[in-house]
Amino acid sequence: MNRRTMPVTAALAATAALLLTACGSGDDGDSKDKDKIAGADQGDTKKSGPPSEQPADKAGRPKITLPEDDVLVFEGGKTGDAKKDAVLGDNAERLRAVDAAIIKGDAEYKPVYFYSTGDAAKSAAQSIQSYVDDDLSVTGTVRYFDRSVSFREDGSARLTYCSDETKGFGKNRKTDKTLKTKVDKDSYVFYDTRLDRNSKGVWQTSGVTSDRGATQCQP
């Protein structure tokens, strides 16, 4: 299976999150309280863990470590716009945190909720737990490209990007066997995300929609 081909329960959770986001992605403050889950309030809580590999900041960004066989490549580098670069950086750390949670088999892994809030936090937890329930982990390389940031009048950010999962796969947690299939159009995914800056200056992802096999992400 391609790495991001979710277990059935995770796919259902992602679909539900897409519908919720489409209906109310602007209500980040209230949805964070209504959809609170174990660990999901960590984005607004002072962190006591180790410092980030990045320069120290007041937000206390957590250190996230991935094994050597799990590689995330973020193309594009810095834009030269500090605000846009902050959005790109915090989104990249969220994606790394989700991978780390799946690999650790821990749906309550705190860094996920440091960078996620609202519907995005809820769907991340459900997706990670589905991998755990199905004894699956992840391995290989996923490339993120065509990343573009814009800002809305309400202060939120819109980040769109593509992922190339042709070299990223699922892995059976019990046997350590990598699960591979042929590369096809569904190996490429388009993401449209909303991020909101919290009181500590962290750009938390609050809504995510995706389109697997999207034309604009094909090689």
N, C-alpha and C positions, 0 to 999 in steps of 0.2 A: 504494500500500500504506500502511496505517497505520504510523506510525513504528516501533512496537515489534513489528511482525510480522517476526520474525527470519528470516534466511536459513535454509534447511533444516538445514545443519550446526549452526548455533547453536541451533536448536530441539531437536535431538537432544542437544546438550551440556547444555542446560537441563533436559531431562527426566532425564538421567543424574544431574545434580546434585540434583534433587528427590528421587530415590530414595536417593541417598547420605545426604542430609540427614535424611530420614525415619528412616533406620536408625541414624544415629550422630551427631546434631547436638550431643550432649553432649561428644564427645571432641575438643574444640577444640585441646588441646595436642598430642596425638599426630598428629592428621590434618594439622596444619600442617607437620610434618616429613615425613610420608609423601607428601603431595601437593605438595611443594615444586616450584615452577615458576620460570622466569626472572622475577626481580623480585618474586616473591610473598613474600619474607622482609623486604620493606622496612618492614613495619609495626612491626618490633621493632629497626630499625636507625636510628641517629642520622641525621637529615636535615641536609644542608649547603646546601639550596636556599634560595630567598628566603623571607622571613617571610610568614605568612598575612595576609590582609586583616583577620582578626580580631585582637583583642589578643594580644600575644606570649604564648606559653606554653612550658613546658619540653618539651612533646611535639614541638615543631617542625612543626606542621601546615603542609603545603605550600600554596602559592598556586595556585589553579586558575582559569584564565581561559577563558571560553566566548565564541564570536563572538556578535555582536548578533542573528543570526537563529536562535539556539538559546537558548530561555528555559525555565528550570525554576521553577515557582511552588510554594512550600511553604506551604500554608495552616495556620492554627492558631496561629502565633506561639509565644511562650514560655508554658509552663504555670505558671511560678512555682516549680516544683520543679527545683532546680539539677541533680539527677541525671538526671531525665527530659529536661531541656533539653539536656544533654550528649549523650544518646543520639540525640535528634532532630537535633542539629547535625552530629554525625559521620556519621549516615546520609545526611543531605542532601549533605554533601561527597562521600560515596562515589558517590552518583548523579551528581553533577556531574563527578566524575573519570571515570566510565565514559563519559559523553557526550564529554568532552574526548578520551579515548583513541580513541573511534570517529572523531571528527572529524580527529584527528591521524593516524589510520591506524597506531596504535602499540599493539599488544597488551601491550607491556612498560612502558607508561606508569606510572611509579613511584607517583603518588598513588593509583591504583586499589588497589595492594597495601599502601599505608599504612593504608587503611581497610577492607581485606578480608583474610581469612585462611581456611585450610582449604578446604572445598568451595566456599565463595563466591568465593574467589580463583581457584580452578581454573575454575569455570564462567564467571566474568567474562572470563578470558583467552580461553577458547574462543569465547565469544560475540563479543567484540571482533574476534578474528581472522577469524571468519566474515564479519563486515561488511567487513573489509579484503579478504578473498579474493573477495568478490562485488562489489567496487568500489562499496560503499555508504557513505554518511555519513548524518547526521541533521540535521533542521532543524525549525523551528516551536516551538510551546509545549506543554509537558506540565505538567499541574496535579496535585499530590499533596495529597490531602485525607483527612479522617477518620483522622489519625495518632494512634495510641494506644500508650502504653508501659506495660509492667508488668515486674515483676522476679521471677525464679524463686529458689528457695531456694539454688541453687548459685551465685548471684551474677550469672548471665547476665541479659540483658534480652530481652524479647519485644516487638517493634515490628510492629504491623499497620497497613496503610494502603492507600488506593486511588489509582489513577492514572487521569487523564482524558487520553486521547491523541487526542481528536477534532481537535486542531489541531497535532498532532505527526506528522511524516512522515519517510519515508526519502528520500534524495537520491542520485541517480547521481553518483558521484565524477568520472567522466570528462566527462559532459555538463552537470553541475550542474543537471539537471532534477529538480524535486520530484515524487515519486511519490505521488499522491493517490487515495483511493477514498472511497466514501460512508461516512458515520458509521453504525455499528451497535453492537449490544451488546458486541461484541468490542473496541470502542474503550476499554472500561473494564476495569481489571485490579485484582485484590485480591492483596496481598502479605503474607506472614507470614514474618518474619525473626527470626533469632537474632543477638544481638550479645554479644561478650565483651570486657571491659575489659582491655587489655594493661598491661604494667608501666609504660608511660609515661602511662597514663590515657586512652588513645584507645579509644573503643568501636568495635571492628572487627566488621564483619558476617562471621559464620562460616557462616551457613546461610540460604538463601532458598527459599521455595516460592511459586508464583503460580497464580492462577486467572483466566484471561482470560474475560471475559463474566460475571463473578461477579454474582449478584443484588444483594448488599449495596452494590455500587458504582454501580449504575445510577441515572440522574437521576430 
